[in-house]
Amino acid sequence: MDKLTRQSRKRSDEVLVEHAAAHGEFGVRELTWELSAAEYEALLERFEDEAAGGAGVWVTRGDAVLLVRHASETAWSDPGGKREPGESFREAACREVREESGVDIEVEGVLETHVVTHVTAGRPPLVSPIVVFEGTYVGGDPTPREDDRVAEVRWFAERPESLLYDALASFPMPEGDG
């Protein structure tokens, strides 16, 4: 295993341990994503800035969950995105939800973490975590981003058929009084 791969795996493992200590047990999914050379270089730069990884939030309000549809996609997903340098996963989660959906949340815990091995031909694999938090709605009006990256923001009482990634199908739908 290459030194860079070992370092990135170690950082990802540290994130798992840290979040388990703070939030208790949660699921872990091991994934592999193929990246273009340009995407790999961007990830490597973020790794060197100690900002690799990202966060998403399964946001609930009563009996509904908040989902976003990016302009480049036809499927729905939880709001989330990449970490910025110096930002915790929790901070990234709250910022990304606000930026993508216009709502404020309170993080309740970790739903699961995706440990992603990023592969590119001729380069050592890089490993980064994506922490998916559980969150509850605090305030704000669901509104798509002004930069047109998010096309729709909507509350769903039933899971939509078209989901951006498989794990969303297993996330718990809330049961409430609406």
N, C-alpha and C positions, 0 to 999 in steps of 0.2 A: 504494500500500500504506500502510495506517495506521501511525502511529508505534508503537503497541502491538504490532501484528503484526510489524513489523520487529524490535523489541526481542526479542520471544519467539522469532522465527526465529533471530536472532543467538545467543541463549543456547543454543538447541538445536544450532546448528552448532558452537558452542564445546564442547558435551558430546561431539559426534561426534569432533572433533579430539582432545580430551583422552583419550578412551577408545581411539582408534586409536593414539595415541602410546604408551599404556600396554600395550595388548593386541594390537596388530597389526590386520590387516584383519578386517572382519566385514560381514555383510549389513545393508542399511538398507531398511526398508519405509516408504513414505510412505502415511499413512492419513488419512481425514477422518471425524470423529465429530460428529454433531449433539448439542448439549447443550440442556437446558432453561435458562431464564433463571436459575433457582436454582443449577444445576450450573455455569453459566458464572461466576456471581458467586463461587462457592466456588473455582473454578480461578483467577480473577483475584486473589483474596486470596492464594492460595498462590504465584502468580507474583510478586506484590508482596513476599511474604516470602522470595523466592528459593528456594521449595520446590516449584515446579512440576515435573511429571514423576513417574516412578515406576520401579520395577525388579521384575523377575521372575527366577526361576532355574530352569533345566533341571537338576534335581538327579539325579545317577546314583549307584547303588551296585551294583557288579558288573554284572549284565546287566539291571538294572531302572531305571526312572525314577520319581520321586516326583511324584504328581499329587494335586490337591485338587479337591473338588467343593463349591462354595458352596451354602448352604442355599436360596438363591433361584434356583439353576440345576440343570439336569439333566445338563449336560456337564462334562467334566473340563478342568482347566487347570494350568499351572505355578503354584506359590505365588508371590505377589508383591503389590505394592500401592504406595501413594503414599509419596513422600518427606515427611519432617518438616523444619521449618526447621533449618538448620545441618547437615543430614545429607547425606553423599555418596550417590551412587547405590549404591555397593557396600555401605555401611552399611545403607541402606534394604533392599537385597536380603536381607542376612543377618537383619535384624530381622524382616522380613515372613515369611521362611521359618520362622523360629522361632515367631513368633506364630500363623501359620496351620497349621503342621504338627507343631510340637513337636520338630523335629530341628535339629541344628546342622550347618553346612556349611562347606566351604572353597571360596571363589570361585576358579575356574581361569582364566577369561577371559570375553570377551564373545562370545556366540553371534550376536546381532544387535540392532539398535536400531530401534524403531518411532518415526518422527517423525510425531506426530499433530497435524493441524490441527483445532482445535475450532471449530465454527461454531454461531452462535446468531443468529436473525433480529434485525436492527437493531444488532448489535454487531460490532466488528472481530474477525476471526479471531485466535485465540491458538494458538501452536505450542508443544508440549511433547514431550520425548523420554521413551520408556520403554526402558530398557536391559535386555535379557534376557541374563543371565550364564549361563555354564556353571559348574556347581558339583558337588562330590562330597560325599557323606554323611560326616560325622565321628562323629556319635553322637545319641542320643536315640531315643525311641519315637514313631513317627508317631501323633499324637493330634489329633482335631479341636479347634478353639478352644472355650474354655469359654463364649464369648458366643453360640454357636449360629450364627455367620456362616459357618463351614465345617462342612459336614455329614459329609464323609468325607475321609480321607487314606489313600492306598494306593500301594504299589509295583506297577508294571506292567512285565512282561517283554515284552509286546506292546502296541502302541498301541491304546487304546480307540477304538471307532468314534465315540463322541460327544465331540467336542472343542469347547471354548468359543470358540476363534477359529482361523481358517484356517492361520495360520503354524505352529501346533503340529504339523500334519500333515507339515511338512517338517523338523522338528527331528530330529537323528539319534538313533535308538534305540541304546542301548549294547550292546556285545557283550562279554560277560565270562564268568566261570565261576560266576556266581551267588553 
